[in-house]
Amino acid sequence: MSLSQFDSFWEAYPIKKEKKKAMEKFLKLKPDLYDKIISSLKIQKESCENFKYFKHPTTWINGECWNDETETYEKSMQEYVREFKECGGFTQFRRKYLSIYGETPENIVNKTSKADELAKEVEYQFSLTQN
């Protein structure tokens, strides 16, 4: 793996602990695993209710957790609205989903991010419940 691939992985990973150890392990991985790692990480983040229970990055890498089975399901709008309320509104909800989708202000310049689209739609649906 490359350092730039690790940087992308680190940016997308929800827990920032022991970066040096994680980088050492990550850089030893075969480059052809990168797409699988990133896609599995995204799915696992989307299905995780609370990131405090997410494994530390080094543990995740050592355990080859990109191979773990993960239940995927499409959240209902009602679930998103509940989450929106729990986050305290648009800004925190958007920030959470920027992280889940691995989006940063640098990589979403001149385009609408998936997190922005979701946050706007959920904010609208939330507003409908307030009337």
VENFENHU-V765857 format. One record per backbone hydrogen bond with DSSP energy under -0.5 kcal/mol. NH is the residue of the N-H (numbers start at 1). CO is the residue of the C=O. Records with the same first field share a line. If there is no record, write none. Layout:
NH=CO  CO
This chain:
6=2
7=3
8=4
9=5
10=6
11=7
12=8
13=9
17=15
22=18
23=19
24=20
25=21
26=22
27=23
28=24  25
29=26
33=30
34=31
37=33
38=34
39=35
40=36
41=37
42=38
43=39
44=40
45=41
46=42
47=43
48=44  45
49=47
53=50
54=51
60=56
61=57
62=58
63=59
64=61
65=60
67=64
68=65
75=73
80=76
81=77
82=78
83=79
84=80
85=81
86=82
87=83
88=84  85
89=84
93=89
94=90
95=91
96=92
97=93
98=94
99=95
100=96
101=97
102=99
103=98
107=104
108=104  105
109=106
111=108
117=113
118=114
119=115
120=116
121=117
122=118
123=119
124=120
125=121
126=122
127=123
128=124
129=125  126
130=126  127
131=128
